[in-house]
Amino acid sequence: MATVKDFSVEEKLTAVLALQKIDSKIDEIKTMKGELPMEVKDLEDEIEGLQTRINNIDAEITSINTFVENKTNARKEAQALIKKYEKQQDNVKNNREFEAINKEIEMQELEVKLNEKHVKDAAYEQKDRTNARLKTEEKVKDVEEALKLKRKELEKITADTEKEEKILAKKSEEAKEKVDPRLLIAYDRIRVSYRNGLAVVPILRDSCGGCFNVIPPQRQSEIRQHKKIIVCEHCGRILVDSDMNDKVNNAK
């Protein structure tokens, strides 16, 4: 960084004000983009979340299908046992054997009904999961369409401003080289403290151009003299007089 310690206060103020003008133009471009970059990221995250939901539903449907398959096989096994026991009833030797086999048949019939109920309940659950998947897929399509429009809008603004933004970024770096190092540190600290990025402001209608609090006449006189760097006692921004502000504007 170039040494500027021999520069006058007026030259230091002019340099940091020029930097502010450049950075404010960069801020204007960012403002033009607005919340679009964040909105695009939010939509991308939403799609990712919806896709995760679809994957979870698919896993649930697979689990239900496996459950149905197992219960269907269990029902078939019970039905096969019923047929087996019914044949055995033809060869029983006494009532005791008949009753025992009959009890086995009743148990397997209950098993058949229970498995059929499980399959029926699972079918309802599967239908519910399938409907949920369809709704989620529809939501994905809606969000993808919104994302497409937001990306298109952002790409257009980026294309329109990319060249200017690069030029301004280069000018900003060059301007920083001309600013007193200690003043640059203060500038950066103040700048990040405010959403509008204003660290250097002119006096407007006898007030601070940043917080709009009134600047006393004596204070204004000191600012116009350019003998020392003065900050607003209310917001801490660096103050310059309107003449210097106009001079830097005209020099752009």
BATORPA-59938 format. One record per residue (C-alpha): residue in three letters; residue number from 1; x, y, z. Coordinates in Angstrom, 2 decimals. Layout:
BEGIN
[pt 'ALA'; NUM; [X; Y; Z]]
...
END
This chain:
BEGIN
[pt 'MET'; 1; [0.00; 0.00; 0.00]]
[pt 'ALA'; 2; [1.35; 3.44; -0.93]]
[pt 'THR'; 3; [2.44; 5.72; 1.91]]
[pt 'VAL'; 4; [0.22; 8.77; 2.22]]
[pt 'LYS'; 5; [1.33; 10.12; 5.60]]
[pt 'ASP'; 6; [2.64; 13.34; 4.04]]
[pt 'PHE'; 7; [-0.74; 14.14; 2.48]]
[pt 'SER'; 8; [-2.79; 16.98; 3.87]]
[pt 'VAL'; 9; [-6.05; 16.37; 5.73]]
[pt 'GLU'; 10; [-7.94; 17.69; 2.72]]
[pt 'GLU'; 11; [-6.18; 15.21; 0.42]]
[pt 'LYS'; 12; [-6.86; 12.38; 2.84]]
[pt 'LEU'; 13; [-10.54; 13.30; 3.03]]
[pt 'THR'; 14; [-10.76; 13.61; -0.74]]
[pt 'ALA'; 15; [-9.19; 10.16; -1.16]]
[pt 'VAL'; 16; [-11.50; 8.41; 1.31]]
[pt 'LEU'; 17; [-14.53; 10.26; -0.09]]
[pt 'ALA'; 18; [-13.60; 9.13; -3.61]]
[pt 'LEU'; 19; [-13.38; 5.56; -2.31]]
[pt 'GLN'; 20; [-16.81; 5.93; -0.71]]
[pt 'LYS'; 21; [-18.31; 7.10; -4.02]]
[pt 'ILE'; 22; [-16.93; 4.03; -5.81]]
[pt 'ASP'; 23; [-18.02; 1.62; -3.10]]
[pt 'SER'; 24; [-21.48; 3.20; -3.05]]
[pt 'LYS'; 25; [-21.84; 2.45; -6.77]]
[pt 'ILE'; 26; [-20.93; -1.17; -6.05]]
[pt 'ASP'; 27; [-23.55; -1.17; -3.28]]
[pt 'GLU'; 28; [-26.14; 0.17; -5.74]]
[pt 'ILE'; 29; [-25.51; -2.81; -8.01]]
[pt 'LYS'; 30; [-25.89; -5.19; -5.06]]
[pt 'THR'; 31; [-29.09; -3.42; -4.12]]
[pt 'MET'; 32; [-30.31; -3.84; -7.68]]
[pt 'LYS'; 33; [-29.81; -7.57; -7.28]]
[pt 'GLY'; 34; [-31.65; -7.22; -3.99]]
[pt 'GLU'; 35; [-32.48; -10.46; -2.22]]
[pt 'LEU'; 36; [-32.30; -12.48; -5.44]]
[pt 'PRO'; 37; [-29.09; -14.39; -4.59]]
[pt 'MET'; 38; [-30.53; -15.33; -1.19]]
[pt 'GLU'; 39; [-33.90; -16.20; -2.71]]
[pt 'VAL'; 40; [-32.21; -18.45; -5.28]]
[pt 'LYS'; 41; [-30.26; -20.19; -2.51]]
[pt 'ASP'; 42; [-33.42; -20.62; -0.40]]
[pt 'LEU'; 43; [-35.27; -22.18; -3.34]]
[pt 'GLU'; 44; [-32.35; -24.52; -4.06]]
[pt 'ASP'; 45; [-32.33; -25.58; -0.40]]
[pt 'GLU'; 46; [-36.10; -26.10; -0.49]]
[pt 'ILE'; 47; [-35.81; -28.36; -3.53]]
[pt 'GLU'; 48; [-33.08; -30.34; -1.79]]
[pt 'GLY'; 49; [-35.31; -30.72; 1.27]]
[pt 'LEU'; 50; [-38.28; -31.82; -0.84]]
[pt 'GLN'; 51; [-36.12; -34.36; -2.65]]
[pt 'THR'; 52; [-34.99; -35.73; 0.71]]
[pt 'ARG'; 53; [-38.65; -36.03; 1.67]]
[pt 'ILE'; 54; [-39.35; -37.97; -1.55]]
[pt 'ASN'; 55; [-36.43; -40.29; -0.83]]
[pt 'ASN'; 56; [-37.78; -40.90; 2.68]]
[pt 'ILE'; 57; [-41.25; -41.62; 1.32]]
[pt 'ASP'; 58; [-39.76; -44.05; -1.21]]
[pt 'ALA'; 59; [-37.98; -45.83; 1.64]]
[pt 'GLU'; 60; [-41.27; -46.03; 3.56]]
[pt 'ILE'; 61; [-43.09; -47.41; 0.50]]
[pt 'THR'; 62; [-40.36; -50.02; 0.03]]
[pt 'SER'; 63; [-40.71; -50.99; 3.70]]
[pt 'ILE'; 64; [-44.50; -51.25; 3.32]]
[pt 'ASN'; 65; [-44.13; -53.41; 0.21]]
[pt 'THR'; 66; [-41.78; -55.73; 2.08]]
[pt 'PHE'; 67; [-44.25; -55.88; 4.98]]
[pt 'VAL'; 68; [-47.14; -56.69; 2.59]]
[pt 'GLU'; 69; [-45.08; -59.38; 0.89]]
[pt 'ASN'; 70; [-44.25; -61.00; 4.25]]
[pt 'LYS'; 71; [-47.85; -60.91; 5.45]]
[pt 'THR'; 72; [-49.11; -62.25; 2.11]]
[pt 'ASN'; 73; [-46.68; -65.15; 2.36]]
[pt 'ALA'; 74; [-47.72; -65.76; 5.97]]
[pt 'ARG'; 75; [-51.39; -65.86; 4.88]]
[pt 'LYS'; 76; [-50.58; -68.38; 2.15]]
[pt 'GLU'; 77; [-48.69; -70.53; 4.63]]
[pt 'ALA'; 78; [-51.65; -70.45; 7.02]]
[pt 'GLN'; 79; [-54.05; -71.36; 4.21]]
[pt 'ALA'; 80; [-51.78; -74.25; 3.23]]
[pt 'LEU'; 81; [-51.76; -75.49; 6.82]]
[pt 'ILE'; 82; [-55.57; -75.28; 6.94]]
[pt 'LYS'; 83; [-55.78; -77.59; 3.91]]
[pt 'LYS'; 84; [-53.24; -79.91; 5.49]]
[pt 'TYR'; 85; [-55.16; -80.12; 8.77]]
[pt 'GLU'; 86; [-58.48; -80.59; 6.95]]
[pt 'LYS'; 87; [-57.04; -83.69; 5.24]]
[pt 'GLN'; 88; [-55.74; -84.96; 8.55]]
[pt 'GLN'; 89; [-59.27; -84.72; 9.98]]
[pt 'ASP'; 90; [-60.33; -87.49; 7.59]]
[pt 'ASN'; 91; [-57.90; -89.87; 9.27]]
[pt 'VAL'; 92; [-58.41; -89.12; 12.94]]
[pt 'LYS'; 93; [-58.90; -92.04; 15.33]]
[pt 'ASN'; 94; [-60.82; -90.32; 18.07]]
[pt 'ASN'; 95; [-62.57; -87.11; 19.10]]
[pt 'ARG'; 96; [-59.55; -85.91; 20.99]]
[pt 'GLU'; 97; [-57.43; -85.86; 17.83]]
[pt 'PHE'; 98; [-60.31; -84.28; 15.91]]
[pt 'GLU'; 99; [-60.63; -81.46; 18.44]]
[pt 'ALA'; 100; [-56.90; -80.88; 18.48]]
[pt 'ILE'; 101; [-56.74; -80.58; 14.71]]
[pt 'ASN'; 102; [-59.87; -78.44; 14.67]]
[pt 'LYS'; 103; [-58.20; -76.05; 17.12]]
[pt 'GLU'; 104; [-55.17; -75.83; 14.84]]
[pt 'ILE'; 105; [-57.45; -75.01; 11.91]]
[pt 'GLU'; 106; [-59.16; -72.25; 13.91]]
[pt 'MET'; 107; [-55.79; -70.79; 14.87]]
[pt 'GLN'; 108; [-54.64; -70.73; 11.25]]
[pt 'GLU'; 109; [-57.96; -69.18; 10.17]]
[pt 'LEU'; 110; [-57.33; -66.40; 12.71]]
[pt 'GLU'; 111; [-53.82; -66.08; 11.31]]
[pt 'VAL'; 112; [-55.26; -65.71; 7.79]]
[pt 'LYS'; 113; [-57.67; -62.98; 8.94]]
[pt 'LEU'; 114; [-54.96; -61.17; 10.89]]
[pt 'ASN'; 115; [-52.60; -61.18; 7.92]]
[pt 'GLU'; 116; [-55.39; -60.03; 5.61]]
[pt 'LYS'; 117; [-56.05; -57.13; 8.01]]
[pt 'HIS'; 118; [-52.37; -56.24; 8.05]]
[pt 'VAL'; 119; [-52.27; -56.27; 4.24]]
[pt 'LYS'; 120; [-55.42; -54.13; 4.05]]
[pt 'ASP'; 121; [-54.08; -51.59; 6.57]]
[pt 'ALA'; 122; [-50.77; -51.51; 4.74]]
[pt 'ALA'; 123; [-52.57; -50.84; 1.46]]
[pt 'TYR'; 124; [-54.18; -47.73; 2.97]]
[pt 'GLU'; 125; [-50.80; -46.62; 4.31]]
[pt 'GLN'; 126; [-49.19; -47.23; 0.94]]
[pt 'LYS'; 127; [-51.90; -45.18; -0.77]]
[pt 'ASP'; 128; [-51.34; -42.36; 1.71]]
[pt 'ARG'; 129; [-47.58; -42.43; 1.14]]
[pt 'THR'; 130; [-48.05; -42.51; -2.64]]
[pt 'ASN'; 131; [-50.36; -39.47; -2.47]]
[pt 'ALA'; 132; [-47.84; -37.68; -0.28]]
[pt 'ARG'; 133; [-45.13; -38.43; -2.84]]
[pt 'LEU'; 134; [-47.26; -37.07; -5.69]]
[pt 'LYS'; 135; [-47.98; -33.87; -3.75]]
[pt 'THR'; 136; [-44.29; -33.48; -2.95]]
[pt 'GLU'; 137; [-43.39; -33.97; -6.62]]
[pt 'GLU'; 138; [-45.91; -31.28; -7.56]]
[pt 'LYS'; 139; [-44.36; -28.98; -4.96]]
[pt 'VAL'; 140; [-40.91; -29.67; -6.43]]
[pt 'LYS'; 141; [-42.17; -28.68; -9.89]]
[pt 'ASP'; 142; [-43.63; -25.44; -8.52]]
[pt 'VAL'; 143; [-40.43; -24.56; -6.67]]
[pt 'GLU'; 144; [-38.30; -25.49; -9.70]]
[pt 'GLU'; 145; [-40.39; -23.15; -11.83]]
[pt 'ALA'; 146; [-39.97; -20.34; -9.30]]
[pt 'LEU'; 147; [-36.23; -21.07; -9.14]]
[pt 'LYS'; 148; [-35.99; -20.96; -12.91]]
[pt 'LEU'; 149; [-37.58; -17.50; -12.99]]
[pt 'LYS'; 150; [-35.41; -16.19; -10.14]]
[pt 'ARG'; 151; [-32.24; -17.54; -11.75]]
[pt 'LYS'; 152; [-33.19; -15.97; -15.06]]
[pt 'GLU'; 153; [-33.83; -12.64; -13.37]]
[pt 'LEU'; 154; [-30.55; -12.82; -11.45]]
[pt 'GLU'; 155; [-28.59; -13.87; -14.55]]
[pt 'LYS'; 156; [-29.99; -10.91; -16.49]]
[pt 'ILE'; 157; [-29.02; -8.42; -13.79]]
[pt 'THR'; 158; [-25.62; -10.06; -13.42]]
[pt 'ALA'; 159; [-25.02; -9.95; -17.18]]
[pt 'ASP'; 160; [-26.04; -6.29; -17.30]]
[pt 'THR'; 161; [-23.83; -5.27; -14.37]]
[pt 'GLU'; 162; [-20.95; -7.76; -14.37]]
[pt 'LYS'; 163; [-18.63; -5.64; -16.51]]
[pt 'GLU'; 164; [-19.36; -2.47; -14.54]]
[pt 'GLU'; 165; [-18.98; -4.31; -11.25]]
[pt 'LYS'; 166; [-15.53; -5.62; -12.23]]
[pt 'ILE'; 167; [-14.41; -2.16; -13.29]]
[pt 'LEU'; 168; [-15.68; -0.63; -10.04]]
[pt 'ALA'; 169; [-14.05; -3.37; -7.96]]
[pt 'LYS'; 170; [-10.72; -2.59; -9.62]]
[pt 'LYS'; 171; [-11.23; 1.15; -9.07]]
[pt 'SER'; 172; [-12.07; 0.49; -5.44]]
[pt 'GLU'; 173; [-8.80; -1.38; -4.92]]
[pt 'GLU'; 174; [-6.88; 1.41; -6.64]]
[pt 'ALA'; 175; [-8.66; 4.04; -4.55]]
[pt 'LYS'; 176; [-7.79; 2.20; -1.34]]
[pt 'GLU'; 177; [-4.11; 2.56; -2.21]]
[pt 'LYS'; 178; [-4.50; 6.33; -2.00]]
[pt 'VAL'; 179; [-6.20; 6.35; 1.40]]
[pt 'ASP'; 180; [-4.27; 6.84; 4.62]]
[pt 'PRO'; 181; [-3.90; 3.34; 6.18]]
[pt 'ARG'; 182; [-5.33; 4.36; 9.56]]
[pt 'LEU'; 183; [-8.17; 6.21; 7.91]]
[pt 'LEU'; 184; [-8.87; 3.16; 5.73]]
[pt 'ILE'; 185; [-9.17; 0.97; 8.81]]
[pt 'ALA'; 186; [-11.67; 3.41; 10.31]]
[pt 'TYR'; 187; [-13.53; 3.61; 6.99]]
[pt 'ASP'; 188; [-13.87; -0.17; 6.75]]
[pt 'ARG'; 189; [-14.99; -0.43; 10.37]]
[pt 'ILE'; 190; [-17.65; 2.26; 9.99]]
[pt 'ARG'; 191; [-18.79; 0.98; 6.61]]
[pt 'VAL'; 192; [-19.66; -2.51; 7.84]]
[pt 'SER'; 193; [-21.58; -1.03; 10.76]]
[pt 'TYR'; 194; [-24.33; 0.33; 8.53]]
[pt 'ARG'; 195; [-26.52; -1.47; 6.03]]
[pt 'ASN'; 196; [-26.20; 1.33; 3.47]]
[pt 'GLY'; 197; [-22.39; 1.12; 3.66]]
[pt 'LEU'; 198; [-21.96; 4.86; 4.17]]
[pt 'ALA'; 199; [-18.83; 5.69; 6.16]]
[pt 'VAL'; 200; [-18.14; 9.12; 4.63]]
[pt 'VAL'; 201; [-21.05; 11.52; 4.28]]
[pt 'PRO'; 202; [-21.53; 15.19; 3.40]]
[pt 'ILE'; 203; [-23.40; 17.76; 5.45]]
[pt 'LEU'; 204; [-26.89; 18.12; 4.00]]
[pt 'ARG'; 205; [-29.18; 20.96; 5.17]]
[pt 'ASP'; 206; [-26.99; 21.47; 8.24]]
[pt 'SER'; 207; [-27.33; 17.80; 9.15]]
[pt 'CYS'; 208; [-25.23; 14.64; 8.96]]
[pt 'GLY'; 209; [-25.84; 12.93; 5.63]]
[pt 'GLY'; 210; [-25.86; 9.59; 7.40]]
[pt 'CYS'; 211; [-27.99; 9.88; 10.53]]
[pt 'PHE'; 212; [-29.53; 13.31; 9.74]]
[pt 'ASN'; 213; [-28.80; 14.75; 13.17]]
[pt 'VAL'; 214; [-28.10; 18.49; 13.15]]
[pt 'ILE'; 215; [-24.46; 19.57; 13.00]]
[pt 'PRO'; 216; [-23.77; 22.75; 15.02]]
[pt 'PRO'; 217; [-22.55; 25.80; 12.99]]
[pt 'GLN'; 218; [-19.16; 25.83; 14.73]]
[pt 'ARG'; 219; [-18.68; 22.16; 13.90]]
[pt 'GLN'; 220; [-19.62; 22.81; 10.27]]
[pt 'SER'; 221; [-17.07; 25.60; 10.12]]
[pt 'GLU'; 222; [-14.33; 23.26; 11.37]]
[pt 'ILE'; 223; [-15.33; 20.66; 8.76]]
[pt 'ARG'; 224; [-15.06; 23.22; 5.94]]
[pt 'GLN'; 225; [-11.56; 24.19; 7.06]]
[pt 'HIS'; 226; [-10.22; 20.68; 6.33]]
[pt 'LYS'; 227; [-7.71; 20.96; 9.18]]
[pt 'LYS'; 228; [-8.70; 17.74; 10.88]]
[pt 'ILE'; 229; [-10.85; 14.69; 10.27]]
[pt 'ILE'; 230; [-14.16; 15.09; 12.05]]
[pt 'VAL'; 231; [-16.76; 12.40; 12.67]]
[pt 'CYS'; 232; [-20.43; 12.73; 13.53]]
[pt 'GLU'; 233; [-20.84; 12.61; 17.29]]
[pt 'HIS'; 234; [-24.10; 10.71; 16.82]]
[pt 'CYS'; 235; [-23.29; 7.97; 14.27]]
[pt 'GLY'; 236; [-19.49; 8.09; 14.02]]
[pt 'ARG'; 237; [-19.41; 8.63; 10.24]]
[pt 'ILE'; 238; [-16.66; 10.75; 8.70]]
[pt 'LEU'; 239; [-18.03; 14.15; 7.73]]
[pt 'VAL'; 240; [-17.13; 16.30; 4.71]]
[pt 'ASP'; 241; [-18.54; 19.61; 3.55]]
[pt 'SER'; 242; [-20.83; 19.90; 0.54]]
[pt 'ASP'; 243; [-18.17; 21.69; -1.56]]
[pt 'MET'; 244; [-15.76; 18.78; -1.23]]
[pt 'ASN'; 245; [-18.59; 16.34; -1.93]]
[pt 'ASP'; 246; [-19.52; 18.23; -5.13]]
[pt 'LYS'; 247; [-15.89; 18.46; -6.15]]
[pt 'VAL'; 248; [-15.44; 14.66; -5.90]]
[pt 'ASN'; 249; [-18.74; 14.11; -7.73]]
[pt 'ASN'; 250; [-17.59; 16.33; -10.59]]
[pt 'ALA'; 251; [-14.22; 14.60; -10.72]]
[pt 'LYS'; 252; [-15.76; 11.14; -11.32]]
END
